[in-house]
Amino acid sequence: MRKNSVKNTRINGEVQRVLAEIIRGEIKDPRISQWTSVVAVEVAPDLKSCKAWISVLGGEEAREATLKGLKSAEGFIKRQLAKKVNLRNTPEITFVMDQSIEYGVNMSHKIDEVIARDSEGASENQSAAEAEEGGGREDAAEAEEGGGKESAEPVEEGAADQ
């Protein structure tokens, strides 16, 4: 079986779904955070090993405790996985900490901060620009009304004859 085959992709998805169910509902270890999610799973083509990327929302202590709890529950998780997923071999699971969700949340906060700073700077610049344009607005209003000046619309010579 090739690494990116349809069968391997289906197995990866099924193992990811079952691992998430096991971690969320069946493990009673208090070290494992409630905010643990299985981000991705990659099962080897020979079904002997599996890497599971885990993300934990919380501090560094919560991540370390969750990883220790998952490693101590590896046997239980493998046994439950064997019961729920019918595979020729039940893979050995290696948990890897994935920080992509935390990275995304952090980047989102930074973007929000930049937008807030830009909007504050834009409002200050706009009020300063309005103060400078205060005298120029009357001249612009007179120009729009015509101010007694003739309109400068060009007339085509041939259009008047028709």
Secondary structure, 3 states (H helix, E strand, C coil): CCCCCHHHHHHHHHHHHHHHHHHHHHCCCCCCCCCEEEEEEEECCCCCEEEEEEEECCCHHHHHHHHHHHHHCHHHHHHHHHHHCCCCCCCEEEEEECCHHHHHHHHHHHHHHHHHHHHHHHHHHHHHHHHHHCCHHHHHHHHHHCCCCCCCCCCCHHHHHC
